[in-house]
Amino acid sequence: MSGWLISLEGTAAGRDLALALALLAAVLHALFGALQKGRHDPWLSRAVIDLCYGVMAIPFALFVVPWPEPHMWVIFAGAFVIHAAYKLLQAMAYTRGAYTVVYPVVRGTGPFFAVIGAGIVFGETYSAGQWAGVGILMAGIFGLAAWNLRHVEVARETLVPALALAVATGAFVALYTTYDAYGIRATADPFTFLAWFFMLDGIFFPLIMARRLAGLGRAEIGPLLRRGAIGAMVAYVSFGSVMLATRLDKVGEAAVLRETSTVFAALIGWWVLGERVGAVRAGLMGLIAAGAVVMEWAG
């Protein structure tokens, strides 16, 4: 499969596949966020998800994919630090704010800086129409966050720090998107990057949460492990899809298309978490989708 994917780089078929992969990542990323924000403590949920995908990646990293080239170890070290900071910020934001408020701010901050980062690192350029699409998408995302903030039915004293943390998390979304796109392009086999990334990335959160995990009873650990296993599979496909999309086509376009996850997050918040949608939020969700369409159509 690696050879087939590499053969599509820079082709029309590769661009179409990148589009499909980015949209798949959007759906699954919203589901992943809901899994972390569900009824369990976001810190514990994240630790168990990371533990599961780290352990599951070990045989693939050690025995299936080619070993990383020597220069990849520095890249993996950088990815480890960036993702650790991102996950700490995200967990703190989820702890303090409602999912439908925090998630749109996190995802809305990322596209603009990811497009700029892709221009600096990869020399990508975008038309005026594509920038307009980015603006439309961001307007819809931040409009959705503002509407949710106004109508959220939770304690408001924690929302200001939650929003500040969400903005900081969004900045790290842009950073890791650009950095990881560089990493997956720096190795001959893209699946080498993905397998080793997941194995190494699965270390940090379980370590910092080891004491709390050890203190859980059997009644608590069972549901968490089930959530972790599901979250691991979702993470593999979600993160893997968007990273492969960044190798096949423009990083900035993949980053923007992934942020349609906000639409799916709102639907999950309504359907799974019991949070209301309404006509205004539905319209803003449509605006987000329209921005993504404009971005892709104008390219």
C-alpha positions in Angstrom: 0.0 0.0 0.0 2.9 2.4 0.7 4.1 2.1 -2.9 0.6 2.8 -4.2 0.1 5.9 -2.0 3.5 7.3 -2.9 2.8 6.8 -6.6 -0.3 9.1 -6.2 1.7 12.0 -4.9 1.2 15.1 -7.1 -1.5 13.5 -9.3 -5.1 14.3 -9.7 -6.0 10.9 -8.2 -3.9 11.8 -5.2 -5.7 15.1 -4.8 -9.1 13.4 -4.8 -7.9 10.8 -2.3 -6.5 13.6 -0.1 -9.9 15.3 -0.1 -11.7 12.1 0.9 -9.1 11.4 3.6 -9.4 14.9 5.1 -13.2 14.7 5.3 -12.9 11.2 6.9 -10.5 12.7 9.4 -13.0 15.5 10.1 -15.8 13.1 11.0 -13.6 10.9 13.1 -11.8 13.8 14.9 -15.2 15.0 16.1 -16.0 11.6 17.4 -12.6 11.4 19.1 -13.2 14.7 20.9 -16.5 13.5 22.1 -14.9 10.3 23.4 -12.5 12.4 25.4 -15.1 14.8 26.7 -17.8 12.2 27.6 -18.9 11.2 31.1 -15.3 10.3 32.2 -12.7 12.7 33.4 -11.0 14.1 30.2 -7.6 13.5 31.7 -8.3 9.8 32.4 -10.0 9.3 29.0 -7.0 10.8 27.2 -4.5 8.7 29.2 -6.4 5.4 28.5 -6.8 6.2 24.8 -3.1 7.0 24.5 -2.2 3.8 26.4 -4.3 1.7 24.1 -3.1 3.2 20.8 0.5 3.1 22.1 0.4 -0.6 23.0 -1.5 -1.5 19.8 1.2 0.3 17.7 4.2 -1.6 19.2 4.1 -4.7 16.9 3.5 -2.6 13.8 6.4 -0.2 14.6 8.8 -3.0 15.6 8.0 -5.8 13.1 5.8 -4.6 10.2 6.9 -1.2 8.9 10.5 -0.3 7.8 12.6 1.2 10.7 12.9 5.0 10.7 15.9 6.6 9.1 18.4 8.1 11.5 17.2 11.7 10.9 13.7 10.7 12.0 14.6 10.4 15.7 15.0 14.1 16.1 11.7 14.6 14.3 9.9 12.1 16.6 11.4 13.9 19.6 9.9 17.2 18.4 6.5 15.6 17.7 6.5 14.1 21.2 7.0 17.5 22.8 4.5 19.4 20.6 1.7 16.8 21.1 2.3 16.5 24.8 1.8 20.3 25.1 -1.3 20.1 22.9 -2.9 17.4 24.9 -2.3 19.1 28.2 -3.9 22.3 26.9 -6.8 20.4 25.4 -7.5 18.4 28.6 -7.4 21.6 30.7 -9.8 23.3 28.3 -12.3 20.3 28.3 -12.2 20.2 32.0 -13.3 23.9 32.3 -15.7 24.4 29.4 -18.6 22.8 27.6 -17.6 20.6 24.6 -19.7 22.6 22.1 -18.0 25.9 23.2 -14.5 24.7 23.6 -14.2 22.4 20.5 -15.2 25.1 17.9 -12.6 27.5 19.3 -9.9 24.9 19.3 -10.6 24.0 15.7 -11.3 27.5 14.5 -8.0 28.8 15.6 -6.0 26.2 13.7 -6.8 26.6 10.0 -5.6 30.2 9.6 -2.2 29.5 11.2 -1.9 26.1 9.5 -2.3 27.7 6.1 0.3 30.3 7.0 2.6 27.6 8.4 2.2 25.6 5.2 3.2 28.6 3.2 6.3 29.2 5.2 7.5 25.6 5.5 6.3 24.1 2.2 6.0 27.1 0.0 2.3 26.6 -0.6 0.3 29.4 -2.2 -3.4 30.0 -2.2 -5.7 32.1 -4.3 -7.9 34.9 -3.1 -10.9 32.6 -3.4 -9.3 30.0 -1.2 -8.5 32.7 1.5 -12.1 33.7 1.3 -13.1 30.1 1.9 -10.8 30.0 5.0 -12.5 33.2 6.2 -16.0 31.9 5.7 -15.1 28.6 7.5 -13.5 30.5 10.5 -16.5 32.9 10.7 -18.8 29.9 10.9 -16.7 28.2 13.6 -16.2 31.3 15.8 -19.9 32.2 15.3 -20.8 28.7 16.5 -18.6 29.1 19.5 -20.1 32.6 20.3 -23.6 31.2 20.0 -22.8 28.3 22.2 -21.1 30.5 24.8 -24.2 32.7 25.0 -26.6 29.8 25.5 -24.6 27.2 27.3 -26.2 25.9 30.4 -23.2 25.4 32.7 -21.3 27.5 35.2 -19.9 30.5 33.5 -17.0 31.3 35.9 -14.8 28.7 34.2 -15.6 29.7 30.6 -13.1 32.5 30.2 -10.1 30.4 31.2 -11.6 27.6 29.1 -11.7 29.8 26.0 -8.2 31.1 26.6 -7.0 27.5 26.8 -9.0 26.6 23.7 -7.2 29.4 21.7 -3.8 28.2 22.9 -4.8 24.6 22.0 -5.8 25.8 18.5 -2.4 27.3 18.1 -0.8 23.9 18.8 -3.2 22.3 16.4 -1.7 24.4 13.7 1.8 23.7 14.9 1.5 19.9 15.1 -0.4 19.8 11.7 2.5 21.6 10.0 5.2 19.8 11.9 3.7 16.3 11.4 3.2 17.0 7.7 6.9 17.7 7.5 7.6 14.5 9.5 5.5 12.2 7.3 7.2 13.7 4.2 10.7 13.2 5.7 10.5 9.4 5.7 10.4 7.0 2.7 7.4 5.1 4.0 4.5 7.1 5.5 3.4 4.2 7.6 6.8 4.2 9.4 6.0 7.7 10.6 2.5 6.8 11.7 3.4 3.5 13.5 6.3 5.0 15.4 4.4 8.2 16.2 1.6 6.4 17.8 3.9 4.1 19.8 5.9 7.0 21.2 3.0 9.4 21.6 1.2 6.8 23.7 3.8 7.2 26.5 3.3 10.7 28.0 -0.3 10.8 29.2 -0.4 7.3 30.8 2.8 8.2 32.7 1.5 11.5 34.1 -1.8 9.9 35.0 -0.3 6.6 36.3 -1.1 7.2 39.9 -4.8 8.0 39.2 -5.1 5.1 36.8 -3.7 2.7 39.5 -6.3 4.0 42.0 -9.3 3.1 39.8 -11.6 0.3 40.8 -12.6 -2.5 38.5 -16.0 -0.9 37.9 -14.3 2.2 36.6 -11.4 0.8 34.6 -13.6 -1.5 32.5 -15.6 1.2 30.8 -12.5 3.4 30.5 -10.6 0.6 28.7 -13.5 0.1 26.3 -13.5 3.8 25.6 -9.7 3.7 25.2 -9.9 0.8 22.7 -12.5 2.6 20.6 -10.7 5.9 20.9 -7.4 4.2 19.7 -9.0 2.9 16.6 -10.7 6.2 15.8 -7.3 8.0 16.4 -5.5 5.7 14.0 -7.9 6.4 11.2 -8.5 10.0 11.9 -4.9 11.1 12.4 -3.6 8.7 9.8 -6.0 10.0 7.2 -5.2 13.6 7.6 -1.4 12.9 7.7 -1.7 10.9 4.5 -3.7 13.7 3.0 -0.9 16.2 3.8 1.6 13.9 2.0 -0.6 13.5 -1.1 -1.7 17.2 -1.4 -1.4 20.6 0.1 -1.1 20.7 3.9 -3.2 23.9 4.2 -6.1 22.4 2.3 -6.1 19.2 4.3 -6.0 21.3 7.5 -9.0 23.4 6.5 -11.1 20.5 5.4 -10.4 18.7 8.6 -12.0 21.6 10.5 -15.4 20.7 9.1 -15.1 18.4 12.1 -16.8 21.2 14.0 -20.0 20.5 12.1 -19.9 16.8 13.1 -18.9 17.8 16.7 -22.1 19.9 17.0 -24.2 17.0 15.7 -22.5 14.6 18.1 -23.0 17.1 21.0 -26.7 17.1 20.1 -27.2 13.4 19.4 -24.9 11.8 22.0 -24.3 14.4 24.7 -27.8 15.9 24.7 -26.8 19.4 23.8 -29.3 21.4 21.7 -28.6 22.5 18.1 -31.4 24.8 16.9 -31.8 26.8 13.6 -29.0 29.4 14.3 -26.4 26.7 15.0 -27.5 24.7 12.1 -27.0 27.7 9.8 -23.5 28.3 11.2 -22.7 24.7 10.6 -23.8 25.2 7.0 -21.5 28.2 6.8 -18.5 26.1 8.0 -19.3 23.5 5.3 -19.6 26.3 2.7 -16.2 27.7 3.6 -14.6 24.3 3.1 -16.3 23.9 -0.3 -15.1 27.3 -1.4 -11.6 26.6 -0.2 -11.5 23.4 -2.3 -13.4 24.7 -5.3 -11.2 27.8 -5.6 -8.0 25.7 -5.5 
